[in-house]
Amino acid sequence: MTDTAPQNTAPIYDVIPGDFTTAEFGVTPSQTVGPYWHIGLPWADGPDAAPEGTPGRITLRITVIDGDRVPVADAMVETWQADATGRFAHPDDPRGAAEPDPAGFRGFGRAGADETGTATIHTVKPGALPAENDAVEAPHVNVGIFARGMLERLYTRLYFPEDTDAHAVDPVLTSLPESQRHKLVARKTDDGYSLTVYVQDSDPDGVETPFFEL
């Protein structure tokens, strides 16, 4: 049997090609990293801000714990920091870009958490940083936390336990209530430092890590 019904060959939509290179786009909304970030975000030496064999290389272990005190096994952690002399190999450093010290240091690390919620980054201890009004920031590592269910990453800092005098005048650390400051100070280990990040606590005086808005 032959279908003799008229066929509509007209396009459903009139598509007008656009030049997206000149279109004005705003800031895209934040999105959760989801459980599948392992597919495309990590790379082989992502955890190695300082390659193996770098003088002064240390290991940072950052453990992420959720509000139920359960390790966040699919978290992703990023770190960025100054080099061992407190300089950045970037033109936005107001003192000018500097060659990394030690050589080969990258300043940025990215690692996924294991089943214990721990991400491991290999880096060097940064130097102190000049701040506004002639203040000095104590040596620290900036830390970003990504995980499923978070629409925006969390920003915090890792400070080093031996720098207590510098902590007392650090303009960021001292902006926190004194009862909260110890939560950003790492614990010394055999090969570096460890910090536990608690992403939530219903008790305002509980263990939740202080986070910063950038």
N, C-alpha and C positions, 0 to 999 in steps of 0.2 A: 504494500500500500504506500502510495507516495504522499508525503506531507506537503500539502499545497498552501499551508498557512503562510502569510506574509512574514518575511524575516526582517527584523529591525537591525539594520547595520549601522545606525548612528551611534557615535560614542556615548557612553553613559555620562562622562564628564568632559567638559572642555578644559583641557589642561594647558596652561600658559607657562612655558618654560621661564624660570626665574634665574636671576644672577645672584646666587647665594653669597658670592664673595663681597657684595656690597650691602647685604642685608644687615640691619642693626639688631643684634641679639643682646638680651640682658643676661644677668648672672643666672645660670641654671640652678635649680633647686638641689639641695643636698639629698643624697640617697644612701640607704643602708648598704654596706658592703656585701651583705648577704653571705650565705655559706659557701659560695662558689668562687670566691676571690682567688683561690688556689690555681684556677685555670690560667689567668693571665697577668696577675699583678706581681708575683715574685720573680726574681731572676737569680741565676746561680750564685753570684757573689753579693747578693743583696744584704746579707748580714755582716759583710766584711767592709765596714767603713775604713778599717785599717787592715790591709792584707796580712796574711801570715808572714811572720818574720819582721814586721814593722817594729822598730825600737819603741819600747814603752807600751806595747799593745796590751790591752786589758779586755776582759769579757764582762759584759753587762747582761744580767738575767732579769727580765721584767715579767713578773707573773700577774696575770689579769684575773680577778675574782669578781663574780657578779653579786647581786643583792641577796641571793640565797646562799652565799658563801660557796658557790660552785665554780671551779676553774672554767674560764671561757676558752675552750679548746680550739675554737676556730677564730680567735682574735688575730688581728694583724697589728704589729707595732712598728712605728717609724721613729727614728731619732735623727736629730740634726743639732750641730754644735760647732763651736770654734775649735781651732786646732790647739796644739799643746802650748802655743804662745798667746792664745787668745785672739787670733786673727782669722779672717775669712778669705778664701780665695774667690772673692766675688766683688764686682765693682760697687755694690751697694754698701760695702763696709765704708763708713765715713773716713777711715784712715787710708782707704785705697785697697785694692786687691793685693793679696800677698801669696807667694808660693806656699803650699801646705808644708807645715812642719809638724811631724816628720814627713819626708817625701813619700808620696803614694797615698797619704791620708785623704779620704774623700769627703768626710764631714756629714754624710747622710747614710743611714742604714734602714733596711726594711726586712722584717722577719716575721714568720708566722709562729703562732703559739703551738706547743705540743699538747698532749693529752692532759698535762698538768697546768695548762694555761700559761706556760712560760715561753717567752720569745728570747732568743739569744743574739746579741749584737757584739761584734768584735770592733773595738775602737781604741782611742787613746784618751787619757784624761785631758780635758780642755783647760786652757789657762783662764785667768780672770778676765773680765770684760769691763771696759769703761762704760759708764752710764751717764744719764743727764745730771746736771748740777754737781759735777765732779765726783759723783758716787761711783762705786765699783761693785760690779756683780760678781759674786762668788763663782768659782768654777761650777758649771752645771751642764746637763744635757737636756735638751728639749725632747719631750716624748709625746707622740700622737698615738691614740688608741682607736682602732676600728674594730667593729664586730657587728654581727647580724642584730637587727633591732635598733641600732643606733642610726638616726637620720643625720647626725653630725658627729664627726670625730671628736674625741675628748683630748684636750691639751693639758699637759702637766709638766713637771720638771723633776729631774733627778739631781740631787746634790750629794756631795761626798762627805763621809763622816769625819774625816780628819780636818776639815776646814771650818771648825767652829767659830774662830775669830772672824773669818770672812762672812759667815752666816749672819753674825750679829749686825752687820751693816749692809747686807744685800738688800737693795730697795724692793725687790719682788718678794723675797722670802719674808721680810719684816712687814710687808703689807698684810700678811695673814695674822690671825690671832696666834698668840704664842703657843696655845695648846694644839694648833694644827701644823706647826712647822716641821715637827719631827716626822710627819707622814711623807715628806718629800726627801728625806735623808736616807740614802741607801745603806745597806749593811755590807761590811767588808767580807770578802770571801777569799779563798786561797788564790784564785786567779783573777779577781776583779771585784765586782760589786753586784748586789741583788736588791731589787725593789719590788714590793708587792703593791699593786694598784687595785684598790677596791672601787668599782665603778658606781656603787650605790649603797646607801644605808638609810633606813627610815629614821634612825636616831640621829638628830643633828649633831650630837656629840659622839657619834660612833666612829667607825673606822673609815668611812668614805674618804677617798683621796681628794684633796683640793684640786680643782680644775680651773683653767683660766680661759677667758674669752679673748680671742685674737681678732 
